Amino acid sequence: MFLGEYNHSLDEKGRLVMPRKFRPGLERGCVVTKGQDRCLFVFPLERWEEEAEKVLSLPRTDRRARNFARSFFASASDQVPDRQGRVQIPESLRAYAGLEKDVTIVGMADHLELWSTETWAEVSADADAYYAEIGEVLSGDGGI
């Protein structure tokens, strides 16, 4: 399970060192692709297969579903971490997420999110404000 928040830096070749505690879950390989809100998703291979099935089950007759699938799969890059636990982040994905040097790696239980550290600070502050209020929604006392 991927939990926590870690700050790392991209090296000059666009490689990112994965936190040591996440490496066992990624050692068979992973897939890096576009996520929502201009972050990147990193799925372990087993989880990628499940996610791919969900996307493939979307109706091909729906233009939004086709465009989502195109972006999701066309941007996907399968990777195997090297001995130092580094994963290559392709230039197109770095550009999409605005990753230049400082990257925040966020554990999301079944996958990771990669954020520009600057962007993560903003997104995290918004999420924390929302988190403080969400208890009412989850208990059925309010709406989103």
Secondary structure, DSSP 8 states (H G I E B T S, - for coil): -EEEEEEEEB-TTSEEE--GGGHHHHTT-EEEEE-GGG-EEEEEHHHHHHHHHHHHTS-TT-HHHHHHHHHHHHT-EEE---TT-EEE--HHHHHHHT-SSEEEEEEEESSEEEEEHHHHHHHHHHHHHHHHHHHHHHTTSS--
